[in-house]
C-alpha cells in the first residue's frame, strides 16, 4: 500500500478555482490507479475522478466533467485535482485514494481503493 497526504483545500468563492495535491509515499506509485472522492455533510462519500496508472485514461462523474481535471506526475509521486468554476455543491472533504485496480463503470463508477488520505476540506461559499 501507499501512504497518501492531501493538501490544497480551502475556502473559495463560487466560480473560483482550487488545485488539490496528493503526495504518495512508498514505491511502485506508477502501478496504482489514483483518484479522488468527496464527502459532503450528511451525505455518503462519492467517487469524483480517477486516472489510470499512466494518467492517460481519466474518469469523471457527470457533475464535475468539464470543470475538474485530474493529472499525475509519476516522477514526483503526485496526483492533482484542478477544480474550476466551483459551485457551492462542491463543498466537501476531498480524499485522495489509490488502488492497483482501475475504477469500473456500470451506470455509475465503482471503485474500492485500499489506500486513503486523511482528507482536505473544500468550501465554496460567498
Residue pairs with C-beta under 8 A, 6 or more apart in sequence:
1 26
1 98
1 114
1 115
2 24
2 25
2 26
2 28
2 29
2 32
2 98
2 115
3 24
3 25
3 26
3 115
4 22
4 23
4 24
4 25
4 96
4 97
4 98
4 115
4 116
4 117
5 22
5 23
5 25
5 96
5 117
5 118
6 20
6 21
6 22
6 94
6 95
6 96
6 117
6 118
6 119
6 120
7 20
7 21
7 22
7 23
7 120
8 18
8 19
8 20
8 21
8 120
9 18
9 20
9 94
9 120
9 121
9 122
10 18
10 121
10 122
10 123
11 123
11 124
11 125
12 18
12 86
12 122
12 123
12 124
13 124
13 125
13 126
14 86
14 87
14 88
14 124
14 125
14 126
15 85
15 86
16 86
16 124
17 82
17 83
17 84
17 85
17 86
18 83
18 86
18 122
19 80
19 81
19 82
19 83
20 36
20 80
20 81
20 83
20 94
20 96
20 120
20 122
21 78
21 79
21 80
22 34
22 36
22 78
22 79
22 80
22 81
22 96
22 117
23 77
23 78
24 32
24 34
24 77
24 78
24 79
24 98
25 77
29 74
29 77
30 53
30 54
30 74
31 53
31 100
32 53
32 98
32 99
32 100
32 115
33 50
33 51
33 52
33 53
33 98
33 99
33 100
33 101
33 102
33 103
33 113
34 50
34 51
34 70
34 72
34 79
34 96
34 97
34 98
35 47
35 48
35 49
35 50
35 51
35 59
35 70
35 96
35 97
35 98
35 103
35 111
35 113
36 47
36 48
36 49
36 50
36 70
36 81
36 94
36 95
36 96
36 97
37 45
37 46
37 47
37 48
37 94
37 95
37 97
38 45
38 46
38 48
38 90
38 92
38 93
38 94
38 95
38 122
39 45
39 46
39 92
39 93
39 95
39 119
40 89
40 91
40 92
40 93
43 92
45 95
46 61
47 59
47 61
47 103
47 109
47 110
47 111
48 60
48 61
48 64
48 68
48 81
48 94
49 58
49 59
49 60
49 61
49 64
49 68
49 70
49 81
50 58
50 59
50 70
50 102
50 103
50 109
50 111
51 57
51 58
51 59
51 70
51 71
51 72
51 79
52 58
52 102
54 74
55 70
55 71
55 72
55 74
57 102
58 69
58 70
59 103
59 105
59 109
60 68
60 70
61 109
63 89
64 83
64 90
67 83
67 84
67 85
67 86
68 81
68 82
68 83
68 84
69 81
69 82
69 84
70 79
70 80
70 81
70 82
71 79
71 80
71 82
72 78
72 79
72 80
73 79
73 80
79 96
81 94
83 90
83 122
86 122
86 124
87 124
88 124
88 125
89 124
90 122
90 124
91 122
91 123
91 124
91 125
92 121
92 122
93 119
93 120
93 121
93 122
94 119
94 120
94 121
94 122
95 116
95 117
95 118
95 119
96 116
96 117
97 111
97 113
97 115
97 116
97 117
98 113
98 114
98 115
99 111
99 112
99 113
99 114
99 115
101 111
102 111
103 109
103 110
103 111
104 110
104 111
